[in-house]
């Protein structure tokens, strides 16, 4: 099972939008999603700050700001 990580923040509407779009993909793909609030961790805040949301799979950034549906589907389908 693939694991995706979403770096976001509580008050970010783009973060909420990306999370909702990822939840909608659960009907098509089986994946784990870990969500981290960048404001809760100084290292994450320094790394991502206003660039959120950022979606990664392992060490690979799939997209930021808006969901790249093609990149996420390719990742979840195992396409390289």
Residue, then its C-alpha position, 0 to 999 in steps of 0.5 A: x500500500x502506498x503512503x502519501x504525506x500531506x504537509x498543510x496548515x489548519x487555516x489554509x483553504x488550498x490544504x483543505x481542498x487538496x485533502x478533500x480531493x485526496x479523500x475522493x481518490x480513496x474510492x479508486x485507490x488504496x493508500x495511507x495518508x499522513x497529514x502534518x501541520x507545518x505550524x506544529x513543527x519548526x523544521x517543517x515550517x522552515x522547509x515548507x512555510x507558505x508553500x503548502x499544501x505539499x504532497x509527497x510520496x516517500x522523498x518524491x514531491x508529487x505536487x504543491x498548492x493544487x493536486x496534480x491528479x495525473x501525478x498522484x494517479x501515476x504514483x498510486x498505480x505504480x507508474x514511474 
